[in-house]
């Protein structure tokens, strides 16, 4: 691609409306539902439905704030550019590098998970072989064209949707037919017959933290704006449909799960999907769900390659090796660097247990709470700026600035829960240490200018 010297390099708008919609949906559905629902159900009970709805509302507001920012300048390669513009260069530096490193560590963990899921079917083949094969395939997809990435994410998301719809339809049919299971009659009354709140609400606050983690990645659609066809139409459509998807896919699936058998039968560490499908006589239920979570992990890894490449390209400000795009309008060099770092996971798996990745990704998860908060604060600053006063006011966030402040307060609450919960306190403290280091580095970077 020919570029005039000093001109900005633009990415290709190869993502169609259906790509953007499925990417938005894929960002909200992952292993947190397929594998983690058992833990959240057992910890909170049926009240988890209201927890999902409450967290979903705040995440929707956060996405509406992001959407309004995106439509002020859809050519920005990442949403971190808005943080830099409205909160300041130091904030942009801190959040940008935190987001990049966060997705690198998440990608490492997902790559490790891919190997583990493949081991389910091929126990005699070394895990690292599968990790390299899958990483090489997804790397190839990401450097071909942005449309190839979009198409892959479309089908990854479709697999997850089919699994969830199958669960909901199964639940409805069993309720209508009053199907008898080993635990009793399938009925929606199972939601309240055995109590509505687990342990008198003792784990209710931790349930908010668990549900919040299930929504991590919801902001990923913000990474696609610069490469989406007709962003003024497709970005709002994708964001507005998020709340409907939350109601249908998360809450709908959980209602079905807890109606088929009492919620007291579900436990942490066991997939409710496996329990339900196996309970109605579907042979190979564990294998089916293993395939679904494999695609969920591969989808997250695919998104991580896309995200880290674009973020590194954005952080480079168009300078150096990673600041270039190839003739297909893809930041190929930035993707190369990111994938090489992700591939380190293959080597590290020989020397460190998987729990090491769990620790690092937990730190990244705590950092996401801060990143979302800063993103919403950037929207507050935008609403006070001349850009808003003199701009077109497209896709306005409803109820702003009240909804902005409520969302920030909610995110502070989640961070405090993480900080004062025994299991998450160490990783949250590590996240705080990380931000302190980044603040110091940002001050040093500032003095060099």
C-alpha positions as CSV (number, residue, x, y, z in Angstrom):
1,X,0.0,0.0,0.0
2,X,1.4,3.4,-0.9
3,X,1.4,6.0,1.8
4,X,2.5,9.6,1.8
5,X,5.2,10.2,4.3
6,X,3.8,11.1,7.7
7,X,0.2,10.2,6.7
8,X,-1.8,7.9,9.0
9,X,-2.0,4.3,8.0
10,X,-5.6,3.1,7.8
11,X,-6.7,-0.5,8.4
12,X,-9.0,-2.3,6.0
13,X,-12.8,-2.1,6.5
14,X,-13.3,-5.8,5.9
15,X,-15.7,-6.7,8.7
16,X,-19.4,-6.9,7.6
17,X,-22.4,-6.3,9.8
18,X,-22.9,-10.0,10.6
19,X,-19.2,-10.3,11.5
20,X,-19.4,-7.3,14.0
21,X,-22.6,-8.6,15.5
22,X,-21.2,-12.1,16.1
23,X,-17.9,-10.7,17.4
24,X,-20.0,-8.6,19.9
25,X,-21.9,-11.8,20.9
26,X,-18.8,-13.9,21.0
27,X,-17.2,-11.5,23.4
28,X,-20.0,-12.1,26.0
29,X,-20.2,-15.9,25.8
30,X,-17.4,-18.1,26.8
31,X,-16.2,-20.8,29.2
32,X,-17.6,-18.7,32.0
33,X,-21.1,-20.0,31.0
34,X,-20.3,-23.5,29.8
35,X,-17.9,-24.5,32.6
36,X,-18.3,-21.8,35.2
37,X,-22.1,-21.7,35.6
38,X,-22.0,-24.6,38.0
39,X,-19.9,-22.6,40.4
40,X,-22.0,-19.5,40.2
41,X,-25.3,-21.4,40.6
42,X,-24.0,-23.3,43.6
43,X,-22.6,-20.2,45.2
44,X,-25.7,-17.9,44.8
45,X,-28.7,-20.1,43.9
46,X,-31.4,-18.9,41.5
47,X,-30.8,-15.3,42.6
48,X,-27.9,-15.5,40.1
49,X,-30.5,-14.6,37.5
50,X,-30.9,-11.1,39.0
51,X,-27.1,-10.8,39.4
52,X,-26.6,-11.5,35.7
53,X,-29.4,-8.9,34.9
54,X,-27.9,-6.2,37.2
55,X,-24.3,-6.7,35.9
56,X,-25.7,-6.9,32.4
57,X,-27.3,-3.4,32.7
58,X,-24.0,-1.8,33.9
59,X,-22.0,-3.6,31.1
60,X,-24.6,-2.3,28.6
61,X,-24.1,1.2,29.9
62,X,-20.4,0.8,29.6
63,X,-20.8,-0.4,26.0
64,X,-23.1,2.5,25.2
65,X,-20.4,4.9,26.5
66,X,-17.9,3.2,24.3
67,X,-20.2,3.2,21.3
68,X,-20.8,7.0,21.5
69,X,-17.0,7.5,21.7
70,X,-16.4,5.1,18.8
71,X,-18.8,7.0,16.5
72,X,-17.0,10.3,17.1
73,X,-14.1,8.9,15.2
74,X,-14.5,5.3,13.8
75,X,-11.1,5.5,12.1
76,X,-9.3,5.1,15.5
77,X,-7.6,1.7,15.4
78,X,-8.4,1.1,19.1
79,X,-10.7,2.6,21.8
80,X,-7.6,3.4,23.9
81,X,-7.2,6.4,21.6
82,X,-10.3,8.0,23.2
83,X,-8.8,7.5,26.7
84,X,-5.6,9.2,25.6
85,X,-7.6,12.1,24.1
86,X,-10.0,12.8,26.9
87,X,-8.2,11.6,30.0
88,X,-4.7,12.2,29.0
89,X,-1.6,10.7,27.3
90,X,-0.4,9.1,30.6
91,X,-3.8,7.3,31.1
92,X,-3.7,6.2,27.4
93,X,-0.2,4.8,27.9
94,X,-1.1,3.0,31.1
95,X,-4.4,1.5,29.8
96,X,-3.0,0.7,26.3
97,X,0.0,-1.3,27.6
98,X,-2.1,-2.9,30.3
99,X,-4.7,-4.0,27.8
100,X,-2.1,-5.4,25.4
101,X,-0.3,-7.4,28.2
102,X,-3.6,-8.5,29.6
103,X,-4.7,-10.0,26.3
104,X,-1.3,-11.6,25.8
105,X,-1.6,-13.4,29.1
106,X,-5.2,-14.4,28.4
107,X,-4.1,-15.7,25.0
108,X,-1.4,-17.8,26.8
109,X,-4.0,-19.3,29.1
110,X,-6.4,-20.0,26.3
111,X,-3.7,-21.6,24.2
112,X,-2.9,-23.8,27.2
113,X,-6.6,-24.6,27.5
114,X,-6.8,-25.6,23.9
115,X,-4.1,-28.2,24.4
116,X,-5.9,-29.5,27.5
117,X,-9.2,-29.8,25.6
118,X,-7.5,-31.7,22.7
119,X,-5.9,-34.1,25.3
120,X,-9.5,-35.2,26.1
121,X,-9.6,-37.0,22.7
122,X,-5.9,-37.6,22.1
123,X,-4.3,-38.4,25.4
124,X,-1.2,-39.9,23.8
125,X,-0.3,-36.9,21.7
126,X,1.8,-34.2,23.5
127,X,-0.2,-31.1,24.3
128,X,2.4,-28.7,22.9
129,X,1.8,-30.2,19.4
130,X,-1.8,-29.2,19.4
131,X,-0.9,-25.8,20.9
132,X,1.5,-25.1,18.0
133,X,-1.0,-26.4,15.3
134,X,-3.9,-24.2,16.6
135,X,-1.7,-21.1,17.1
136,X,-0.3,-21.5,13.5
137,X,-3.8,-21.9,12.0
138,X,-5.2,-18.8,13.8
139,X,-2.1,-16.8,13.0
140,X,-2.5,-17.7,9.3
141,X,-6.2,-16.6,9.4
142,X,-5.3,-13.3,11.0
143,X,-2.6,-12.4,8.5
144,X,-4.7,-13.3,5.4
145,X,-7.3,-10.6,5.7
146,X,-9.5,-9.1,8.4
147,X,-12.5,-10.7,6.7
148,X,-11.0,-14.1,7.3
149,X,-10.8,-13.3,11.0
150,X,-14.4,-12.1,11.0
151,X,-15.6,-15.2,9.3
152,X,-13.8,-17.5,11.7
153,X,-15.3,-15.6,14.7
154,X,-18.7,-15.8,13.1
155,X,-18.6,-19.6,13.1
156,X,-16.9,-19.9,16.5
157,X,-19.8,-17.8,17.9
158,X,-22.4,-19.8,16.0
159,X,-21.2,-23.1,17.7
160,X,-21.7,-21.5,21.1
161,X,-25.1,-20.1,20.2
162,X,-26.3,-23.6,18.9
163,X,-25.2,-25.2,22.2
164,X,-27.1,-22.6,24.3
165,X,-30.2,-22.7,22.1
166,X,-30.1,-26.5,22.4
167,X,-30.0,-26.2,26.2
168,X,-33.0,-23.7,26.2
169,X,-35.1,-25.7,23.8
170,X,-34.4,-28.9,25.8
171,X,-35.5,-27.2,29.0
172,X,-38.7,-25.8,27.4
173,X,-39.7,-29.2,25.9
174,X,-39.0,-31.0,29.2
175,X,-41.0,-28.4,31.2
176,X,-44.0,-28.7,28.8
177,X,-43.9,-32.5,29.0
178,X,-43.2,-32.5,32.8
179,X,-40.3,-34.9,32.1
180,X,-39.3,-36.9,35.1
181,X,-35.5,-37.0,35.9
182,X,-33.6,-38.7,38.6
183,X,-34.0,-35.5,40.6
184,X,-37.7,-35.2,40.2
185,X,-40.1,-33.5,37.7
186,X,-38.8,-30.8,35.3
187,X,-40.6,-27.6,36.3
188,X,-39.9,-23.9,36.4
189,X,-40.9,-24.2,40.1
190,X,-37.6,-25.7,40.7
191,X,-36.3,-22.1,40.7
192,X,-37.9,-21.4,44.1
193,X,-39.0,-24.7,45.6
194,X,-35.6,-25.4,47.1
195,X,-34.9,-21.8,48.2
196,X,-34.0,-18.8,46.0
197,X,-30.7,-17.7,47.7
198,X,-27.9,-20.1,48.6
199,X,-26.5,-20.0,52.2
200,X,-28.7,-17.1,53.2
201,X,-26.9,-14.8,50.7
202,X,-23.4,-15.4,52.2
203,X,-21.8,-15.7,48.8
204,X,-23.9,-13.1,47.0
205,X,-21.2,-10.4,46.7
206,X,-18.7,-13.0,45.4
207,X,-21.4,-13.9,42.8
208,X,-21.2,-10.4,41.4
209,X,-17.4,-10.9,40.9
210,X,-18.0,-14.3,39.2
211,X,-20.6,-12.9,36.8
212,X,-18.5,-9.8,36.0
213,X,-15.7,-12.1,34.9
214,X,-18.1,-13.9,32.6
215,X,-18.6,-10.6,30.8
216,X,-14.9,-9.9,30.3
217,X,-14.2,-9.3,26.6
218,X,-17.5,-7.6,26.0
219,X,-15.5,-4.5,25.0
220,X,-13.8,-6.4,22.1
221,X,-16.3,-5.0,19.6
222,X,-14.6,-1.6,20.2
223,X,-11.4,-3.0,18.6
224,X,-13.3,-3.6,15.3
225,X,-14.6,-0.1,14.6
226,X,-11.7,0.9,12.4
227,X,-12.2,-2.3,10.3
228,X,-16.0,-2.5,10.2
229,X,-18.0,-1.7,7.1
230,X,-20.5,1.1,7.7
231,X,-19.5,1.5,11.4
232,X,-22.3,4.2,11.9
233,X,-24.8,1.4,11.3
234,X,-23.1,-1.8,12.4
235,X,-21.5,-0.7,15.7
236,X,-24.8,0.7,17.3
237,X,-26.7,-2.3,16.1
238,X,-24.2,-4.7,17.7
239,X,-24.1,-2.8,21.0
240,X,-27.8,-2.4,21.3
241,X,-28.4,-6.1,20.8
242,X,-26.1,-7.0,23.6
243,X,-28.7,-6.6,26.4
244,X,-31.2,-8.9,24.4
245,X,-28.5,-11.5,24.0
246,X,-27.7,-11.4,27.7
247,X,-31.4,-12.0,28.5
248,X,-31.7,-14.8,26.0
249,X,-28.4,-16.6,26.2
250,X,-27.3,-16.2,29.8
251,X,-30.5,-15.9,31.7
252,X,-32.5,-18.2,29.4
253,X,-29.9,-20.9,29.6
254,X,-29.7,-20.6,33.4
255,X,-33.5,-20.8,33.8
256,X,-33.5,-23.9,31.6
257,X,-30.6,-25.5,33.6
258,X,-32.2,-24.8,37.0
259,X,-35.7,-25.9,35.8
260,X,-34.5,-29.3,34.5
261,X,-33.2,-30.3,37.9
262,X,-33.0,-28.4,41.3
263,X,-30.1,-25.9,41.5
264,X,-28.8,-27.7,44.6
265,X,-27.7,-30.5,42.3
266,X,-25.1,-28.4,40.5
267,X,-21.6,-28.0,41.8
268,X,-18.4,-26.0,41.0
269,X,-16.0,-27.8,38.8
270,X,-18.7,-29.6,36.8
271,X,-20.4,-28.2,33.7
272,X,-24.2,-28.0,34.1
273,X,-24.4,-28.5,30.4
274,X,-22.7,-31.9,30.7
275,X,-25.0,-32.8,33.6
276,X,-28.2,-31.9,31.7
277,X,-27.3,-33.5,28.3
278,X,-26.0,-36.6,30.0
279,X,-29.1,-36.8,32.2
280,X,-31.4,-36.9,29.2
281,X,-29.5,-39.7,27.7
282,X,-27.3,-38.0,25.1
283,X,-24.3,-40.2,24.9
284,X,-21.0,-38.4,24.6
285,X,-22.4,-35.2,26.4
286,X,-18.9,-34.6,27.9
287,X,-17.4,-34.8,24.4
288,X,-19.9,-32.4,22.9
289,X,-19.3,-29.8,25.6
290,X,-15.6,-30.3,25.3
291,X,-15.9,-29.4,21.6
292,X,-17.9,-26.3,22.5
293,X,-15.4,-25.1,25.1
294,X,-12.6,-25.9,22.7
295,X,-14.1,-23.6,20.1
296,X,-14.7,-21.0,22.9
297,X,-11.0,-21.1,23.9
298,X,-10.0,-21.0,20.2
299,X,-12.3,-18.0,19.7
300,X,-10.8,-16.2,22.6
301,X,-7.3,-16.9,21.3
302,X,-8.3,-15.7,17.8
303,X,-9.7,-12.5,19.3
304,X,-6.5,-12.1,21.4
305,X,-4.3,-12.3,18.3
306,X,-6.5,-9.7,16.5
307,X,-6.6,-7.4,19.6
308,X,-2.9,-7.6,20.6
309,X,-1.9,-6.9,17.0
310,X,-4.1,-3.8,16.7
311,X,-3.2,-2.6,20.1
312,X,0.6,-2.9,19.5
313,X,0.1,-1.1,16.2
314,X,-1.8,1.7,17.9
315,X,0.7,2.0,20.7
316,X,3.5,2.4,18.1
317,X,2.0,5.6,16.8
318,X,2.9,4.5,13.3
319,X,6.6,4.3,14.2
320,X,9.2,1.4,14.0
321,X,8.8,-2.2,13.0
322,X,5.3,-2.7,14.6
323,X,4.0,0.6,13.2
324,X,3.6,-0.6,9.7
325,X,0.8,-2.3,7.8
326,X,1.2,-4.6,4.8
327,X,-0.4,-4.4,1.3
328,X,-3.5,-6.1,2.7
329,X,-4.0,-3.3,5.2
330,X,-3.1,-5.6,8.2
331,X,-0.6,-4.7,11.0
332,X,1.3,-7.8,10.1
333,X,4.5,-6.9,12.1
334,X,2.6,-6.1,15.3
335,X,0.7,-9.5,14.9
336,X,4.1,-11.3,14.5
337,X,5.5,-9.8,17.7
338,X,2.3,-10.6,19.7
339,X,2.0,-14.2,18.4
340,X,5.7,-14.8,19.2
341,X,5.0,-13.7,22.8
342,X,1.9,-15.9,23.0
343,X,3.9,-18.8,21.7
344,X,6.1,-18.5,24.7
345,X,3.2,-20.3,26.5
346,X,4.2,-23.5,24.7
347,X,7.7,-23.3,26.2
348,X,6.5,-22.2,29.7
349,X,4.1,-25.1,29.9
350,X,7.1,-27.4,30.1
351,X,8.4,-25.6,33.2
352,X,5.4,-24.1,35.0
353,X,2.1,-25.6,36.0
354,X,-1.1,-24.2,34.5
355,X,-1.9,-22.5,37.8
356,X,0.8,-20.0,37.0
357,X,-1.3,-18.8,34.0
358,X,-4.4,-18.8,36.2
359,X,-2.6,-16.4,38.5
360,X,-1.5,-14.1,35.7
361,X,-4.9,-14.0,34.0
362,X,-6.5,-13.3,37.4
363,X,-4.3,-10.2,37.7
364,X,-5.4,-9.3,34.1
365,X,-9.0,-9.7,35.0
366,X,-8.7,-7.4,38.0
367,X,-7.0,-4.9,35.7
368,X,-10.0,-5.0,33.3
369,X,-12.2,-3.5,36.1
370,X,-9.9,-0.4,36.2
371,X,-9.8,-0.2,32.4
372,X,-13.5,-0.3,32.1
373,X,-13.8,2.4,34.7
374,X,-11.3,4.7,32.9
375,X,-13.1,4.1,29.6
376,X,-16.4,5.3,31.2
377,X,-14.6,8.3,32.7
378,X,-13.3,9.1,29.2
379,X,-16.9,9.3,28.2
380,X,-17.7,11.7,31.0
381,X,-14.8,13.9,29.9
382,X,-15.9,13.7,26.3
383,X,-19.4,14.9,27.3
384,X,-17.8,18.0,28.9
385,X,-15.6,18.7,25.9
386,X,-16.1,21.0,22.9
387,X,-16.1,17.9,20.7
388,X,-19.5,17.0,22.2
389,X,-20.8,20.5,22.3
390,X,-20.0,21.1,18.6
391,X,-20.3,17.5,17.3
392,X,-23.1,15.6,15.7
393,X,-24.1,13.8,18.9
394,X,-24.5,10.3,17.4
395,X,-25.6,7.3,19.4
396,X,-25.9,9.2,22.7
397,X,-25.5,7.2,25.9
398,X,-28.9,7.1,27.7
399,X,-29.1,8.9,31.0
400,X,-25.6,10.3,30.9
401,X,-23.9,11.5,33.0
402,X,-25.9,9.8,35.8
403,X,-25.5,6.4,34.1
404,X,-21.7,7.1,33.7
405,X,-21.3,7.7,37.4
406,X,-23.5,4.8,38.4
407,X,-21.4,2.5,36.2
408,X,-18.1,3.9,37.7
409,X,-19.5,3.3,41.2
410,X,-20.5,-0.2,40.3
411,X,-17.0,-1.0,38.9
412,X,-15.4,0.5,42.1
413,X,-17.7,-1.9,44.0
414,X,-16.5,-4.9,42.0
415,X,-12.9,-3.9,42.6
416,X,-13.5,-3.6,46.3
417,X,-15.1,-7.1,46.3
418,X,-12.0,-8.5,44.6
419,X,-9.7,-6.7,47.0
420,X,-11.5,-7.9,50.2
421,X,-12.4,-11.5,49.0
422,X,-9.9,-14.0,50.3
423,X,-9.5,-15.9,47.0
424,X,-9.0,-12.8,44.8
425,X,-7.1,-10.5,47.2
426,X,-3.6,-11.6,46.2
427,X,-4.2,-11.1,42.5
428,X,-5.9,-7.8,43.0
429,X,-3.0,-6.5,45.1
430,X,-0.7,-7.6,42.2
431,X,-2.9,-5.7,39.8
432,X,-2.5,-2.6,42.0
433,X,1.3,-3.1,42.0
434,X,1.2,-3.4,38.2
435,X,-0.6,-0.1,37.9
436,X,1.8,1.6,40.3
437,X,4.7,0.4,38.1
438,X,2.9,1.7,34.9
439,X,2.2,5.1,36.5
440,X,5.9,5.4,37.3
441,X,6.8,4.4,33.8
442,X,4.3,6.9,32.3
443,X,5.9,9.7,34.3
444,X,9.3,8.8,32.9
445,X,8.0,8.6,29.4
446,X,6.4,12.0,29.9
447,X,9.7,13.6,30.9
448,X,11.4,12.3,27.7
449,X,9.0,14.3,25.5
